Amino acid sequence: MNEKYRGSRTLTHKWRGMKLSQDGMNPEETGYDVKKLLEIGEASVALPTGFEVHPRIKKMFIQAREKNLAAG
């Protein structure tokens, strides 16, 4: 890897002033219904019956989201 590489700037410059919850346990109040956000999250990983996802994609993306939903 190139020693001068400092990672992607995709988010670092665009989101520089963004304020994040420090511990992840006390999210900022957005005014949006938490139950609705959870429904959206669940829908983002729902697959049609019989749809087969490539195992690597499932491991990298879908299982991580399902795990986060179960914890929340």
mmCIF file as Biopython writes it, N, C-alpha, C and O atoms, coordinates in Angstrom:
data_model
#
loop_
_atom_site.group_PDB
_atom_site.id
_atom_site.type_symbol
_atom_site.label_atom_id
_atom_site.label_alt_id
_atom_site.label_comp_id
_atom_site.label_asym_id
_atom_site.label_entity_id
_atom_site.label_seq_id
_atom_site.pdbx_PDB_ins_code
_atom_site.Cartn_x
_atom_site.Cartn_y
_atom_site.Cartn_z
_atom_site.occupancy
_atom_site.B_iso_or_equiv
_atom_site.auth_seq_id
_atom_site.auth_asym_id
_atom_site.pdbx_PDB_model_num
ATOM 1   N N  . MET A ? 1  ? 0.845   -1.190  0.000  1.0 0.0 1  A 1 
ATOM 2   C CA . MET A ? 1  ? 0.000   0.000   0.000  1.0 0.0 1  A 1 
ATOM 3   C C  . MET A ? 1  ? 0.881   1.241   0.000  1.0 0.0 1  A 1 
ATOM 4   O O  . MET A ? 1  ? 1.971   1.240   0.572  1.0 0.0 1  A 1 
ATOM 5   N N  . ASN A ? 2  ? 0.414   2.272   -0.629 1.0 0.0 2  A 1 
ATOM 6   C CA . ASN A ? 2  ? 1.133   3.529   -0.695 1.0 0.0 2  A 1 
ATOM 7   C C  . ASN A ? 2  ? 1.237   4.136   0.701  1.0 0.0 2  A 1 
ATOM 8   O O  . ASN A ? 2  ? 0.222   4.311   1.375  1.0 0.0 2  A 1 
ATOM 9   N N  . GLU A ? 3  ? 2.458   4.461   1.143  1.0 0.0 3  A 1 
ATOM 10  C CA . GLU A ? 3  ? 2.656   5.012   2.486  1.0 0.0 3  A 1 
ATOM 11  C C  . GLU A ? 3  ? 2.034   6.394   2.658  1.0 0.0 3  A 1 
ATOM 12  O O  . GLU A ? 3  ? 1.749   6.804   3.783  1.0 0.0 3  A 1 
ATOM 13  N N  . LYS A ? 4  ? 1.821   7.109   1.573  1.0 0.0 4  A 1 
ATOM 14  C CA . LYS A ? 4  ? 1.236   8.442   1.655  1.0 0.0 4  A 1 
ATOM 15  C C  . LYS A ? 4  ? -0.290  8.409   1.701  1.0 0.0 4  A 1 
ATOM 16  O O  . LYS A ? 4  ? -0.926  9.440   1.923  1.0 0.0 4  A 1 
ATOM 17  N N  . TYR A ? 5  ? -0.876  7.240   1.493  1.0 0.0 5  A 1 
ATOM 18  C CA . TYR A ? 5  ? -2.335  7.117   1.497  1.0 0.0 5  A 1 
ATOM 19  C C  . TYR A ? 5  ? -2.869  7.391   2.897  1.0 0.0 5  A 1 
ATOM 20  O O  . TYR A ? 5  ? -2.416  6.780   3.866  1.0 0.0 5  A 1 
ATOM 21  N N  . ARG A ? 6  ? -3.817  8.293   3.008  1.0 0.0 6  A 1 
ATOM 22  C CA . ARG A ? 6  ? -4.390  8.654   4.310  1.0 0.0 6  A 1 
ATOM 23  C C  . ARG A ? 6  ? -5.854  8.280   4.429  1.0 0.0 6  A 1 
ATOM 24  O O  . ARG A ? 6  ? -6.560  8.795   5.296  1.0 0.0 6  A 1 
ATOM 25  N N  . GLY A ? 7  ? -6.311  7.399   3.576  1.0 0.0 7  A 1 
ATOM 26  C CA . GLY A ? 7  ? -7.705  6.994   3.610  1.0 0.0 7  A 1 
ATOM 27  C C  . GLY A ? 7  ? -8.546  7.843   2.687  1.0 0.0 7  A 1 
ATOM 28  O O  . GLY A ? 7  ? -8.076  8.819   2.102  1.0 0.0 7  A 1 
ATOM 29  N N  . SER A ? 8  ? -9.772  7.460   2.573  1.0 0.0 8  A 1 
ATOM 30  C CA . SER A ? 8  ? -10.704 8.152   1.697  1.0 0.0 8  A 1 
ATOM 31  C C  . SER A ? 8  ? -11.091 9.499   2.281  1.0 0.0 8  A 1 
ATOM 32  O O  . SER A ? 8  ? -11.315 9.612   3.486  1.0 0.0 8  A 1 
ATOM 33  N N  . ARG A ? 9  ? -11.172 10.512  1.447  1.0 0.0 9  A 1 
ATOM 34  C CA . ARG A ? 9  ? -11.630 11.828  1.872  1.0 0.0 9  A 1 
ATOM 35  C C  . ARG A ? 9  ? -13.122 11.974  1.665  1.0 0.0 9  A 1 
ATOM 36  O O  . ARG A ? 9  ? -13.671 13.057  1.869  1.0 0.0 9  A 1 
ATOM 37  N N  . THR A ? 10 ? -13.782 10.916  1.267  1.0 0.0 10 A 1 
ATOM 38  C CA . THR A ? 10 ? -15.194 10.994  0.933  1.0 0.0 10 A 1 
ATOM 39  C C  . THR A ? 10 ? -16.004 11.639  2.049  1.0 0.0 10 A 1 
ATOM 40  O O  . THR A ? 10 ? -16.830 12.511  1.780  1.0 0.0 10 A 1 
ATOM 41  N N  . LEU A ? 11 ? -15.791 11.237  3.269  1.0 0.0 11 A 1 
ATOM 42  C CA . LEU A ? 11 ? -16.571 11.792  4.375  1.0 0.0 11 A 1 
ATOM 43  C C  . LEU A ? 11 ? -15.803 12.800  5.209  1.0 0.0 11 A 1 
ATOM 44  O O  . LEU A ? 11 ? -16.408 13.666  5.841  1.0 0.0 11 A 1 
ATOM 45  N N  . THR A ? 12 ? -14.487 12.704  5.221  1.0 0.0 12 A 1 
ATOM 46  C CA . THR A ? 12 ? -13.720 13.540  6.137  1.0 0.0 12 A 1 
ATOM 47  C C  . THR A ? 12 ? -13.898 15.025  5.887  1.0 0.0 12 A 1 
ATOM 48  O O  . THR A ? 12 ? -13.995 15.783  6.852  1.0 0.0 12 A 1 
ATOM 49  N N  . HIS A ? 13 ? -13.946 15.470  4.669  1.0 0.0 13 A 1 
ATOM 50  C CA . HIS A ? 13 ? -14.086 16.904  4.437  1.0 0.0 13 A 1 
ATOM 51  C C  . HIS A ? 13 ? -15.547 17.343  4.385  1.0 0.0 13 A 1 
ATOM 52  O O  . HIS A ? 13 ? -15.858 18.472  4.763  1.0 0.0 13 A 1 
ATOM 53  N N  . LYS A ? 14 ? -16.428 16.494  3.935  1.0 0.0 14 A 1 
ATOM 54  C CA . LYS A ? 14 ? -17.838 16.871  3.826  1.0 0.0 14 A 1 
ATOM 55  C C  . LYS A ? 14 ? -18.542 16.894  5.182  1.0 0.0 14 A 1 
ATOM 56  O O  . LYS A ? 14 ? -19.474 17.671  5.387  1.0 0.0 14 A 1 
ATOM 57  N N  . TRP A ? 15 ? -18.101 16.054  6.093  1.0 0.0 15 A 1 
ATOM 58  C CA . TRP A ? 15 ? -18.788 15.909  7.373  1.0 0.0 15 A 1 
ATOM 59  C C  . TRP A ? 15 ? -17.947 16.424  8.543  1.0 0.0 15 A 1 
ATOM 60  O O  . TRP A ? 15 ? -18.190 16.054  9.691  1.0 0.0 15 A 1 
ATOM 61  N N  . ARG A ? 16 ? -16.976 17.262  8.258  1.0 0.0 16 A 1 
ATOM 62  C CA . ARG A ? 16 ? -16.032 17.726  9.274  1.0 0.0 16 A 1 
ATOM 63  C C  . ARG A ? 16 ? -16.718 18.277  10.520 1.0 0.0 16 A 1 
ATOM 64  O O  . ARG A ? 16 ? -16.286 17.958  11.628 1.0 0.0 16 A 1 
ATOM 65  N N  . GLY A ? 17 ? -17.754 19.077  10.392 1.0 0.0 17 A 1 
ATOM 66  C CA . GLY A ? 17 ? -18.400 19.695  11.545 1.0 0.0 17 A 1 
ATOM 67  C C  . GLY A ? 17 ? -19.527 18.884  12.153 1.0 0.0 17 A 1 
ATOM 68  O O  . GLY A ? 17 ? -20.212 19.362  13.057 1.0 0.0 17 A 1 
ATOM 69  N N  . MET A ? 18 ? -19.734 17.661  11.674 1.0 0.0 18 A 1 
ATOM 70  C CA . MET A ? 18 ? -20.845 16.855  12.162 1.0 0.0 18 A 1 
ATOM 71  C C  . MET A ? 18 ? -20.632 16.442  13.620 1.0 0.0 18 A 1 
ATOM 72  O O  . MET A ? 18 ? -19.557 15.970  13.988 1.0 0.0 18 A 1 
ATOM 73  N N  . LYS A ? 19 ? -21.647 16.622  14.428 1.0 0.0 19 A 1 
ATOM 74  C CA . LYS A ? 19 ? -21.584 16.261  15.837 1.0 0.0 19 A 1 
ATOM 75  C C  . LYS A ? 19 ? -22.166 14.864  16.015 1.0 0.0 19 A 1 
ATOM 76  O O  . LYS A ? 19 ? -23.288 14.598  15.583 1.0 0.0 19 A 1 
ATOM 77  N N  . LEU A ? 20 ? -21.414 13.976  16.645 1.0 0.0 20 A 1 
ATOM 78  C CA . LEU A ? 20 ? -21.850 12.604  16.865 1.0 0.0 20 A 1 
ATOM 79  C C  . LEU A ? 20 ? -22.004 12.329  18.352 1.0 0.0 20 A 1 
ATOM 80  O O  . LEU A ? 20 ? -21.335 12.947  19.181 1.0 0.0 20 A 1 
ATOM 81  N N  . SER A ? 21 ? -22.883 11.407  18.681 1.0 0.0 21 A 1 
ATOM 82  C CA . SER A ? 21 ? -23.007 10.941  20.054 1.0 0.0 21 A 1 
ATOM 83  C C  . SER A ? 21 ? -21.705 10.248  20.425 1.0 0.0 21 A 1 
ATOM 84  O O  . SER A ? 21 ? -21.229 9.393   19.679 1.0 0.0 21 A 1 
ATOM 85  N N  . GLN A ? 22 ? -21.136 10.593  21.536 1.0 0.0 22 A 1 
ATOM 86  C CA . GLN A ? 22 ? -19.829 10.063  21.917 1.0 0.0 22 A 1 
ATOM 87  C C  . GLN A ? 22 ? -19.843 8.576   22.255 1.0 0.0 22 A 1 
ATOM 88  O O  . GLN A ? 22 ? -18.919 7.851   21.887 1.0 0.0 22 A 1 
ATOM 89  N N  . ASP A ? 23 ? -20.862 8.121   22.940 1.0 0.0 23 A 1 
ATOM 90  C CA . ASP A ? 23 ? -20.890 6.725   23.358 1.0 0.0 23 A 1 
ATOM 91  C C  . ASP A ? 23 ? -21.816 5.858   22.516 1.0 0.0 23 A 1 
ATOM 92  O O  . ASP A ? 23 ? -21.831 4.639   22.686 1.0 0.0 23 A 1 
ATOM 93  N N  . GLY A ? 24 ? -22.572 6.442   21.633 1.0 0.0 24 A 1 
ATOM 94  C CA . GLY A ? 24 ? -23.490 5.679   20.799 1.0 0.0 24 A 1 
ATOM 95  C C  . GLY A ? 24 ? -24.743 5.244   21.527 1.0 0.0 24 A 1 
ATOM 96  O O  . GLY A ? 24 ? -25.654 4.690   20.913 1.0 0.0 24 A 1 
ATOM 97  N N  . MET A ? 25 ? -24.803 5.485   22.817 1.0 0.0 25 A 1 
ATOM 98  C CA . MET A ? 25 ? -25.940 5.037   23.614 1.0 0.0 25 A 1 
ATOM 99  C C  . MET A ? 25 ? -26.976 6.143   23.813 1.0 0.0 25 A 1 
ATOM 100 O O  . MET A ? 25 ? -28.116 5.860   24.181 1.0 0.0 25 A 1 
ATOM 101 N N  . ASN A ? 26 ? -26.599 7.381   23.579 1.0 0.0 26 A 1 
ATOM 102 C CA . ASN A ? 26 ? -27.502 8.505   23.771 1.0 0.0 26 A 1 
ATOM 103 C C  . ASN A ? 26 ? -27.614 9.286   22.470 1.0 0.0 26 A 1 
ATOM 104 O O  . ASN A ? 26 ? -27.019 10.355  22.338 1.0 0.0 26 A 1 
ATOM 105 N N  . PRO A ? 27 ? -28.365 8.768   21.516 1.0 0.0 27 A 1 
ATOM 106 C CA . PRO A ? 27 ? -28.452 9.461   20.230 1.0 0.0 27 A 1 
ATOM 107 C C  . PRO A ? 27 ? -29.127 10.821  20.369 1.0 0.0 27 A 1 
ATOM 108 O O  . PRO A ? 27 ? -29.949 11.046  21.256 1.0 0.0 27 A 1 
ATOM 109 N N  . GLU A ? 28 ? -28.760 11.694  19.485 1.0 0.0 28 A 1 
ATOM 110 C CA . GLU A ? 28 ? -29.367 13.025  19.466 1.0 0.0 28 A 1 
ATOM 111 C C  . GLU A ? 28 ? -30.842 12.908  19.083 1.0 0.0 28 A 1 
ATOM 112 O O  . GLU A ? 28 ? -31.218 12.029  18.308 1.0 0.0 28 A 1 
ATOM 113 N N  . GLU A ? 29 ? -31.653 13.773  19.614 1.0 0.0 29 A 1 
ATOM 114 C CA . GLU A ? 29 ? -33.071 13.813  19.274 1.0 0.0 29 A 1 
ATOM 115 C C  . GLU A ? 29 ? -33.221 14.416  17.883 1.0 0.0 29 A 1 
ATOM 116 O O  . GLU A ? 29 ? -32.780 15.536  17.627 1.0 0.0 29 A 1 
ATOM 117 N N  . THR A ? 30 ? -33.848 13.661  16.996 1.0 0.0 30 A 1 
ATOM 118 C CA . THR A ? 30 ? -34.018 14.136  15.623 1.0 0.0 30 A 1 
ATOM 119 C C  . THR A ? 30 ? -35.444 14.580  15.341 1.0 0.0 30 A 1 
ATOM 120 O O  . THR A ? 30 ? -35.701 15.249  14.340 1.0 0.0 30 A 1 
ATOM 121 N N  . GLY A ? 31 ? -36.370 14.215  16.215 1.0 0.0 31 A 1 
ATOM 122 C CA . GLY A ? 31 ? -37.760 14.536  15.968 1.0 0.0 31 A 1 
ATOM 123 C C  . GLY A ? 31 ? -38.457 13.482  15.119 1.0 0.0 31 A 1 
ATOM 124 O O  . GLY A ? 31 ? -39.645 13.614  14.824 1.0 0.0 31 A 1 
ATOM 125 N N  . TYR A ? 32 ? -37.737 12.443  14.723 1.0 0.0 32 A 1 
ATOM 126 C CA . TYR A ? 32 ? -38.322 11.395  13.902 1.0 0.0 32 A 1 
ATOM 127 C C  . TYR A ? 32 ? -38.637 10.195  14.779 1.0 0.0 32 A 1 
ATOM 128 O O  . TYR A ? 32 ? -37.856 9.863   15.671 1.0 0.0 32 A 1 
ATOM 129 N N  . ASP A ? 33 ? -39.743 9.553   14.548 1.0 0.0 33 A 1 
ATOM 130 C CA . ASP A ? 33 ? -40.206 8.431   15.352 1.0 0.0 33 A 1 
ATOM 131 C C  . ASP A ? 33 ? -39.219 7.260   15.300 1.0 0.0 33 A 1 
ATOM 132 O O  . ASP A ? 33 ? -38.899 6.756   14.223 1.0 0.0 33 A 1 
ATOM 133 N N  . VAL A ? 34 ? -38.742 6.836   16.469 1.0 0.0 34 A 1 
ATOM 134 C CA . VAL A ? 34 ? -37.753 5.761   16.554 1.0 0.0 34 A 1 
ATOM 135 C C  . VAL A ? 34 ? -38.307 4.455   15.989 1.0 0.0 34 A 1 
ATOM 136 O O  . VAL A ? 34 ? -37.585 3.717   15.319 1.0 0.0 34 A 1 
ATOM 137 N N  . LYS A ? 35 ? -39.583 4.164   16.254 1.0 0.0 35 A 1 
ATOM 138 C CA . LYS A ? 35 ? -40.184 2.928   15.726 1.0 0.0 35 A 1 
ATOM 139 C C  . LYS A ? 35 ? -40.166 2.925   14.203 1.0 0.0 35 A 1 
ATOM 140 O O  . LYS A ? 35 ? -39.915 1.893   13.581 1.0 0.0 35 A 1 
ATOM 141 N N  . LYS A ? 36 ? -40.433 4.082   13.606 1.0 0.0 36 A 1 
ATOM 142 C CA . LYS A ? 36 ? -40.415 4.185   12.149 1.0 0.0 36 A 1 
ATOM 143 C C  . LYS A ? 36 ? -38.994 3.971   11.615 1.0 0.0 36 A 1 
ATOM 144 O O  . LYS A ? 36 ? -38.809 3.316   10.589 1.0 0.0 36 A 1 
ATOM 145 N N  . LEU A ? 37 ? -38.002 4.516   12.304 1.0 0.0 37 A 1 
ATOM 146 C CA . LEU A ? 37 ? -36.605 4.305   11.901 1.0 0.0 37 A 1 
ATOM 147 C C  . LEU A ? 37 ? -36.230 2.828   11.974 1.0 0.0 37 A 1 
ATOM 148 O O  . LEU A ? 37 ? -35.522 2.318   11.105 1.0 0.0 37 A 1 
ATOM 149 N N  . LEU A ? 38 ? -36.704 2.148   13.004 1.0 0.0 38 A 1 
ATOM 150 C CA . LEU A ? 38 ? -36.439 0.709   13.117 1.0 0.0 38 A 1 
ATOM 151 C C  . LEU A ? 38 ? -37.108 -0.065  11.990 1.0 0.0 38 A 1 
ATOM 152 O O  . LEU A ? 38 ? -36.524 -1.006  11.451 1.0 0.0 38 A 1 
ATOM 153 N N  . GLU A ? 39 ? -38.325 0.324   11.630 1.0 0.0 39 A 1 
ATOM 154 C CA . GLU A ? 39 ? -39.008 -0.314  10.499 1.0 0.0 39 A 1 
ATOM 155 C C  . GLU A ? 39 ? -38.214 -0.131  9.210  1.0 0.0 39 A 1 
ATOM 156 O O  . GLU A ? 39 ? -38.083 -1.064  8.417  1.0 0.0 39 A 1 
ATOM 157 N N  . ILE A ? 40 ? -37.694 1.056   9.006  1.0 0.0 40 A 1 
ATOM 158 C CA . ILE A ? 40 ? -36.890 1.338   7.813  1.0 0.0 40 A 1 
ATOM 159 C C  . ILE A ? 40 ? -35.629 0.476   7.822  1.0 0.0 40 A 1 
ATOM 160 O O  . ILE A ? 40 ? -35.241 -0.080  6.794  1.0 0.0 40 A 1 
ATOM 161 N N  . GLY A ? 41 ? -34.996 0.371   8.981  1.0 0.0 41 A 1 
ATOM 162 C CA . GLY A ? 41 ? -33.797 -0.460  9.092  1.0 0.0 41 A 1 
ATOM 163 C C  . GLY A ? 41 ? -34.083 -1.919  8.788  1.0 0.0 41 A 1 
ATOM 164 O O  . GLY A ? 41 ? -33.311 -2.571  8.084  1.0 0.0 41 A 1 
ATOM 165 N N  . GLU A ? 42 ? -35.180 -2.436  9.311  1.0 0.0 42 A 1 
ATOM 166 C CA . GLU A ? 42 ? -35.546 -3.826  9.048  1.0 0.0 42 A 1 
ATOM 167 C C  . GLU A ? 42 ? -35.860 -4.037  7.565  1.0 0.0 42 A 1 
ATOM 168 O O  . GLU A ? 42 ? -35.484 -5.055  6.983  1.0 0.0 42 A 1 
ATOM 169 N N  . ALA A ? 43 ? -36.547 -3.076  6.965  1.0 0.0 43 A 1 
ATOM 170 C CA . ALA A ? 43 ? -36.883 -3.188  5.548  1.0 0.0 43 A 1 
ATOM 171 C C  . ALA A ? 43 ? -35.628 -3.156  4.675  1.0 0.0 43 A 1 
ATOM 172 O O  . ALA A ? 43 ? -35.614 -3.715  3.577  1.0 0.0 43 A 1 
ATOM 173 N N  . SER A ? 44 ? -34.576 -2.501  5.167  1.0 0.0 44 A 1 
ATOM 174 C CA . SER A ? 44 ? -33.346 -2.406  4.368  1.0 0.0 44 A 1 
ATOM 175 C C  . SER A ? 44 ? -32.630 -3.743  4.234  1.0 0.0 44 A 1 
ATOM 176 O O  . SER A ? 44 ? -31.791 -3.905  3.348  1.0 0.0 44 A 1 
ATOM 177 N N  . VAL A ? 45 ? -32.947 -4.699  5.094  1.0 0.0 45 A 1 
ATOM 178 C CA . VAL A ? 45 ? -32.301 -6.012  5.003  1.0 0.0 45 A 1 
ATOM 179 C C  . VAL A ? 45 ? -33.277 -7.120  4.628  1.0 0.0 45 A 1 
ATOM 180 O O  . VAL A ? 45 ? -32.884 -8.281  4.516  1.0 0.0 45 A 1 
ATOM 181 N N  . ALA A ? 46 ? -34.542 -6.773  4.433  1.0 0.0 46 A 1 
ATOM 182 C CA . ALA A ? 46 ? -35.540 -7.768  4.051  1.0 0.0 46 A 1 
ATOM 183 C C  . ALA A ? 46 ? -35.320 -8.183  2.591  1.0 0.0 46 A 1 
ATOM 184 O O  . ALA A ? 46 ? -35.104 -7.342  1.719  1.0 0.0 46 A 1 
ATOM 185 N N  . LEU A ? 47 ? -35.379 -9.467  2.350  1.0 0.0 47 A 1 
ATOM 186 C CA . LEU A ? 47 ? -35.180 -9.988  1.001  1.0 0.0 47 A 1 
ATOM 187 C C  . LEU A ? 47 ? -36.435 -10.712 0.534  1.0 0.0 47 A 1 
ATOM 188 O O  . LEU A ? 47 ? -37.139 -11.318 1.342  1.0 0.0 47 A 1 
ATOM 189 N N  . PRO A ? 48 ? -36.717 -10.656 -0.746 1.0 0.0 48 A 1 
ATOM 190 C CA . PRO A ? 48 ? -37.863 -11.391 -1.274 1.0 0.0 48 A 1 
ATOM 191 C C  . PRO A ? 48 ? -37.680 -12.895 -1.064 1.0 0.0 48 A 1 
ATOM 192 O O  . PRO A ? 48 ? -36.553 -13.392 -1.072 1.0 0.0 48 A 1 
ATOM 193 N N  . THR A ? 49 ? -38.762 -13.602 -0.882 1.0 0.0 49 A 1 
ATOM 194 C CA . THR A ? 49 ? -38.712 -15.049 -0.717 1.0 0.0 49 A 1 
ATOM 195 C C  . THR A ? 49 ? -38.003 -15.688 -1.905 1.0 0.0 49 A 1 
ATOM 196 O O  . THR A ? 49 ? -38.309 -15.386 -3.059 1.0 0.0 49 A 1 
ATOM 197 N N  . GLY A ? 50 ? -37.060 -16.569 -1.614 1.0 0.0 50 A 1 
ATOM 198 C CA . GLY A ? 50 ? -36.342 -17.280 -2.660 1.0 0.0 50 A 1 
ATOM 199 C C  . GLY A ? 50 ? -35.142 -16.541 -3.223 1.0 0.0 50 A 1 
ATOM 200 O O  . GLY A ? 50 ? -34.412 -17.097 -4.044 1.0 0.0 50 A 1 
ATOM 201 N N  . PHE A ? 51 ? -34.919 -15.308 -2.805 1.0 0.0 51 A 1 
ATOM 202 C CA . PHE A ? 51 ? -33.789 -14.524 -3.316 1.0 0.0 51 A 1 
ATOM 203 C C  . PHE A ? 51 ? -32.515 -14.980 -2.631 1.0 0.0 51 A 1 
ATOM 204 O O  . PHE A ? 51 ? -32.443 -14.999 -1.402 1.0 0.0 51 A 1 
ATOM 205 N N  . GLU A ? 52 ? -31.517 -15.344 -3.407 1.0 0.0 52 A 1 
ATOM 206 C CA . GLU A ? 52 ? -30.247 -15.818 -2.864 1.0 0.0 52 A 1 
ATOM 207 C C  . GLU A ? 52 ? -29.187 -14.716 -2.974 1.0 0.0 52 A 1 
ATOM 208 O O  . GLU A ? 52 ? -28.908 -14.216 -4.064 1.0 0.0 52 A 1 
ATOM 209 N N  . VAL A ? 53 ? -28.616 -14.356 -1.854 1.0 0.0 53 A 1 
ATOM 210 C CA . VAL A ? 53 ? -27.569 -13.345 -1.815 1.0 0.0 53 A 1 
ATOM 211 C C  . VAL A ? 53 ? -26.215 -14.056 -1.835 1.0 0.0 53 A 1 
ATOM 212 O O  . VAL A ? 53 ? -26.047 -15.099 -1.203 1.0 0.0 53 A 1 
ATOM 213 N N  . HIS A ? 54 ? -25.259 -13.492 -2.557 1.0 0.0 54 A 1 
ATOM 214 C CA . HIS A ? 54 ? -23.910 -14.051 -2.582 1.0 0.0 54 A 1 
ATOM 215 C C  . HIS A ? 54 ? -23.406 -14.112 -1.140 1.0 0.0 54 A 1 
ATOM 216 O O  . HIS A ? 54 ? -23.565 -13.138 -0.404 1.0 0.0 54 A 1 
ATOM 217 N N  . PRO A ? 55 ? -22.803 -15.227 -0.711 1.0 0.0 55 A 1 
ATOM 218 C CA . PRO A ? 55 ? -22.385 -15.391 0.678  1.0 0.0 55 A 1 
ATOM 219 C C  . PRO A ? 55 ? -21.482 -14.268 1.201  1.0 0.0 55 A 1 
ATOM 220 O O  . PRO A ? 55 ? -21.605 -13.867 2.358  1.0 0.0 55 A 1 
ATOM 221 N N  . ARG A ? 56 ? -20.599 -13.772 0.376  1.0 0.0 56 A 1 
ATOM 222 C CA . ARG A ? 56 ? -19.702 -12.709 0.829  1.0 0.0 56 A 1 
ATOM 223 C C  . ARG A ? 56 ? -20.473 -11.412 1.088  1.0 0.0 56 A 1 
ATOM 224 O O  . ARG A ? 56 ? -20.209 -10.712 2.066  1.0 0.0 56 A 1 
ATOM 225 N N  . ILE A ? 57 ? -21.416 -11.100 0.216  1.0 0.0 57 A 1 
ATOM 226 C CA . ILE A ? 57 ? -22.248 -9.912  0.401  1.0 0.0 57 A 1 
ATOM 227 C C  . ILE A ? 57 ? -23.086 -10.062 1.667  1.0 0.0 57 A 1 
ATOM 228 O O  . ILE A ? 57 ? -23.216 -9.123  2.452  1.0 0.0 57 A 1 
ATOM 229 N N  . LYS A ? 58 ? -23.647 -11.243 1.854  1.0 0.0 58 A 1 
ATOM 230 C CA . LYS A ? 58 ? -24.466 -11.486 3.040  1.0 0.0 58 A 1 
ATOM 231 C C  . LYS A ? 58 ? -23.644 -11.310 4.312  1.0 0.0 58 A 1 
ATOM 232 O O  . LYS A ? 58 ? -24.094 -10.682 5.270  1.0 0.0 58 A 1 
ATOM 233 N N  . LYS A ? 59 ? -22.447 -11.863 4.314  1.0 0.0 59 A 1 
ATOM 234 C CA . LYS A ? 59 ? -21.600 -11.771 5.499  1.0 0.0 59 A 1 
ATOM 235 C C  . LYS A ? 59 ? -21.180 -10.329 5.772  1.0 0.0 59 A 1 
ATOM 236 O O  . LYS A ? 59 ? -21.202 -9.882  6.918  1.0 0.0 59 A 1 
ATOM 237 N N  . MET A ? 60 ? -20.801 -9.611  4.733  1.0 0.0 60 A 1 
ATOM 238 C CA . MET A ? 60 ? -20.247 -8.269  4.914  1.0 0.0 60 A 1 
ATOM 239 C C  . MET A ? 60 ? -21.306 -7.212  5.210  1.0 0.0 60 A 1 
ATOM 240 O O  . MET A ? 60 ? -21.038 -6.270  5.955  1.0 0.0 60 A 1 
ATOM 241 N N  . PHE A ? 61 ? -22.485 -7.347  4.651  1.0 0.0 61 A 1 
ATOM 242 C CA . PHE A ? 61 ? -23.465 -6.279  4.760  1.0 0.0 61 A 1 
ATOM 243 C C  . PHE A ? 61 ? -24.732 -6.674  5.509  1.0 0.0 61 A 1 
ATOM 244 O O  . PHE A ? 61 ? -25.130 -5.990  6.453  1.0 0.0 61 A 1 
ATOM 245 N N  . ILE A ? 62 ? -25.354 -7.744  5.109  1.0 0.0 62 A 1 
ATOM 246 C CA . ILE A ? 62 ? -26.665 -8.080  5.659  1.0 0.0 62 A 1 
ATOM 247 C C  . ILE A ? 62 ? -26.569 -8.584  7.090  1.0 0.0 62 A 1 
ATOM 248 O O  . ILE A ? 62 ? -27.336 -8.142  7.945  1.0 0.0 62 A 1 
ATOM 249 N N  . GLN A ? 63 ? -25.649 -9.496  7.372  1.0 0.0 63 A 1 
ATOM 250 C CA . GLN A ? 63 ? -25.551 -10.030 8.733  1.0 0.0 63 A 1 
ATOM 251 C C  . GLN A ? 63 ? -25.187 -8.937  9.738  1.0 0.0 63 A 1 
ATOM 252 O O  . GLN A ? 63 ? -25.676 -8.947  10.868 1.0 0.0 63 A 1 
ATOM 253 N N  . ALA A ? 64 ? -24.338 -8.001  9.337  1.0 0.0 64 A 1 
ATOM 254 C CA . ALA A ? 64 ? -23.972 -6.906  10.238 1.0 0.0 64 A 1 
ATOM 255 C C  . ALA A ? 64 ? -25.188 -6.041  10.557 1.0 0.0 64 A 1 
ATOM 256 O O  . ALA A ? 64 ? -25.365 -5.637  11.706 1.0 0.0 64 A 1 
ATOM 257 N N  . ARG A ? 65 ? -26.024 -5.749  9.570  1.0 0.0 65 A 1 
ATOM 258 C CA . ARG A ? 65 ? -27.217 -4.950  9.798  1.0 0.0 65 A 1 
ATOM 259 C C  . ARG A ? 65 ? -28.221 -5.698  10.676 1.0 0.0 65 A 1 
ATOM 260 O O  . ARG A ? 65 ? -28.831 -5.114  11.571 1.0 0.0 65 A 1 
ATOM 261 N N  . GLU A ? 66 ? -28.384 -6.988  10.411 1.0 0.0 66 A 1 
ATOM 262 C CA . GLU A ? 66 ? -29.313 -7.783  11.225 1.0 0.0 66 A 1 
ATOM 263 C C  . GLU A ? 66 ? -28.842 -7.829  12.666 1.0 0.0 66 A 1 
ATOM 264 O O  . GLU A ? 66 ? -29.657 -7.762  13.586 1.0 0.0 66 A 1 
ATOM 265 N N  . LYS A ? 67 ? -27.556 -7.942  12.870 1.0 0.0 67 A 1 
ATOM 266 C CA . LYS A ? 67 ? -26.992 -7.976  14.220 1.0 0.0 67 A 1 
ATOM 267 C C  . LYS A ? 67 ? -27.261 -6.653  14.937 1.0 0.0 67 A 1 
ATOM 268 O O  . LYS A ? 67 ? -27.639 -6.641  16.108 1.0 0.0 67 A 1 
ATOM 269 N N  . ASN A ? 68 ? -27.063 -5.535  14.226 1.0 0.0 68 A 1 
ATOM 270 C CA . ASN A ? 68 ? -27.318 -4.216  14.829 1.0 0.0 68 A 1 
ATOM 271 C C  . ASN A ? 68 ? -28.784 -4.026  15.170 1.0 0.0 68 A 1 
ATOM 272 O O  . ASN A ? 68 ? -29.109 -3.445  16.205 1.0 0.0 68 A 1 
ATOM 273 N N  . LEU A ? 69 ? -29.671 -4.508  14.314 1.0 0.0 69 A 1 
ATOM 274 C CA . LEU A ? 69 ? -31.103 -4.392  14.583 1.0 0.0 69 A 1 
ATOM 275 C C  . LEU A ? 69 ? -31.494 -5.211  15.816 1.0 0.0 69 A 1 
ATOM 276 O O  . LEU A ? 69 ? -32.310 -4.765  16.623 1.0 0.0 69 A 1 
ATOM 277 N N  . ALA A ? 70 ? -30.917 -6.401  15.963 1.0 0.0 70 A 1 
ATOM 278 C CA . ALA A ? 70 ? -31.240 -7.255  17.093 1.0 0.0 70 A 1 
ATOM 279 C C  . ALA A ? 70 ? -30.742 -6.638  18.395 1.0 0.0 70 A 1 
ATOM 280 O O  . ALA A ? 70 ? -31.373 -6.797  19.439 1.0 0.0 70 A 1 
ATOM 281 N N  . ALA A ? 71 ? -29.615 -5.935  18.338 1.0 0.0 71 A 1 
ATOM 282 C CA . ALA A ? 71 ? -29.052 -5.323  19.530 1.0 0.0 71 A 1 
ATOM 283 C C  . ALA A ? 71 ? -29.820 -4.065  19.937 1.0 0.0 71 A 1 
ATOM 284 O O  . ALA A ? 71 ? -29.851 -3.699  21.112 1.0 0.0 71 A 1 
ATOM 285 N N  . GLY A ? 72 ? -30.442 -3.406  18.949 1.0 0.0 72 A 1 
ATOM 286 C CA . GLY A ? 72 ? -31.109 -2.121  19.219 1.0 0.0 72 A 1 
ATOM 287 C C  . GLY A ? 72 ? -32.474 -2.312  19.709 1.0 0.0 72 A 1 
ATOM 288 O O  . GLY A ? 72 ? -33.173 -1.336  19.984 1.0 0.0 72 A 1 
#
